[in-house]
Every structure is written in C-alpha cells, then in structure tokens.
Amino acid sequence: MIKLENICKTYNIGSVNETVLFKNLNLSIKKGEFVSVVGSNGSGKTSLLNIICGSIPVDSGRFLLNQKNIINENEHVRSKFIGRVFQNPQKGTCKNMTILENLSMADNKGRPFNLTKGITKRKIEGYKEKLSRLGLGLEDKLNVPAGSLSGGQRQALALLMATMTPIDLLILDEHTAALDPKTSETIMQLTNEVVEEKKLTTLMVTHNLKFASLYGNRLLMMHQGEIIIDDRDKTIDIPILLDTFNNISIETGN
C-alpha cells in the first residue's frame, strides 16, 4: 500500500512568484494497481512523481510505503524500491556503456560493492532471454553501446533495467512522449506485459488519453494540484475525458 497524506508543496516561498501547488493532497494506491495520471501542464503531475521519488522536498505531509513513512529518505535510498522510467530515453541508460554493462549495473542495484564478478556466463544468458522477450533484437547486441540504440530500443532497455530487481513501485514519467506513434504503441504494450507479469504497482503520468484509458485499472485527472477525477473502475468514456481535459487546457491557456 502506498499513501500520500496531507502533502503540502509551495514553490518560490516568499517571492513574487510564490505558488501553492499542493495543499493537503491525499492519495492511496493499493498493491498491484496500475494508475494512469493525466492533466494539463502545471497540474502537478510531474511534481507528484518527483515527490514520490524524493527528487524534490515537501513542506509537510507523509509518504507511507508499506506503512513506513519515508518522506525524509533521500532519492538514492528510495531508488532501491522505486523504479523509474523517464520521458527522455537517455536518462534511463548510460550511453557510453554497452547493453550488457547497463543491465549488469541495474541487476546489482542496492547490492554491496565487493570483488565478486558483476557479470557471469549464467547472467549473460539470463539477460539475453529477457531482451529476447522485448522482440527488438537487442539480445544480439549485448556489446553495443546504449547510445547507439534508437529511442524506442533505449526506452525498452530502460524499462527492463527499472524492473530487473524487486521493487515496490514503478514510476512511468511520460515514458512514451518522446517517441513516434508506432514506437509509443510498442513501448506501451511492452510496459503492460512487464507490469502484468511482475504484478507491479505502477503510477504512469501521460498526456495520451488513449493510453490512459486502455492501460491500467485506475485513472486520475489532476488540475491545479488537486485530483478532480478518480476513476477506479475505468468507466468514464474517452469523449468525456477529452472534453474535461480540453476545458481545463483552455482555462489554463495550454
């Protein structure tokens, strides 16, 4: 169970640009839920993810993960049990390292550094098997630098790396936004397969209302730091979502 309790966040406190984004925001996510989050620019979607991952501090409130308050834990501590795939495919992988090296680093996340081998023959075979499931031919490119891959291949690799070790929460930060439509569909299908296979609790921010409605079992719409729609059974039709989204966008000048 994941809980955000009474989260308050104000940007630029004491300046002319002071902005109250969250005022006593509350959100609970059950284990195994796949939650899609939509909303216009400035609605608080990205700030919500950054607060959960520990990238930005809060003014007050609690973040409970498995009944433990981790609101004061640093980002690198949270990364042990939170996997994140970013909008920019370059952020989830190291371009100068090979696919094999990237996978080995992800596979050893959270483990102590010692003199044991980071890569073994058995692990290599396991990595090939995992890569083959992606259907992108990456299993034959283990020694290719990640920086030479296409955006879609690199994002698929980032998704695999983020979920290699056991995690309590998967964060998808508009992870298809930088890709072309066809590649976006492929990455979303791969995402859904990984989430279902591993039964991952997932929070996905997206501007794609089609993806938000098709994937996952719960949909949130945010506006000005508040959750204005919480559709737990995915019963709201896309036209209604689109009308609400468009009205908000016009209101906020997006």
C-alpha positions, 0 to 999 in steps of 0.5 A: 500500500502506498499513501500520500497524506496531507502533502503540502508543496509551495514553490518560490516561498516568499517571492513574487512568484510564490505558488501553492501547488499542493495543499493537503493532497491525499492519495492511496494506491493499493498493491498491484494497481496500475494508475494512469495520471493525466492533466494539463501542464502545471497540474502537478503531475510531474511534481507528484512523481518527483515527490514520490521519488524524493527528487524534490522536498515537501513542506509537510505531509507523509509518504507511507510505503508499506506503512513506513513513512519515508518522506525524509529518505533521500532519492538514492535510498528510495531508488532501491524500491522505486523504479523509474522510467523517464520521458527522455530515453537517455536518462534511463541508460548510460550511453557510453556503456554497452547493453550488457554493462547497463543491465549488469549495473541495474541487476546489482542495484542496492547490492554491496560493492565487493570483488565478486564478478558483476557479470557471469556466463549464467547472467549473460544468458539470463539477460539475453532471454529477457531482451529476447522477450522485448522482440527488438533484437537487442539480445544480439547486441549485448556489446553495443553501446546504449547510445547507439540504440534508437529511442524506442530500443533505449526506452525498452532497455530502460524499462527492463533495467527499472524492473530487473530487481524487486521493487515496490513501485514503478514510476512511468514519467511520460515514458512514451512522449518522446517517441513516434506513434508506432514506437509509443504503441510498442513501448506501451504494450511492452510496459503492460506485459512487464507490469502484468507479469511482475504484478507491479504497482505502477503510477504512469503520468501521460498526456495520451488519453488513449493510453490512459484509458486502455492501460491500467485499472485506475485513472486520475485527472489532476488540475491545479494540484488537486485530483478532480477525477478518480476513476477506479473502475475505468468507466468514464468514456474517452469523449468525456475525458477529452472534453474535461481535459480540453476545458481545463487546457483552455482555462489554463491557456495550454 
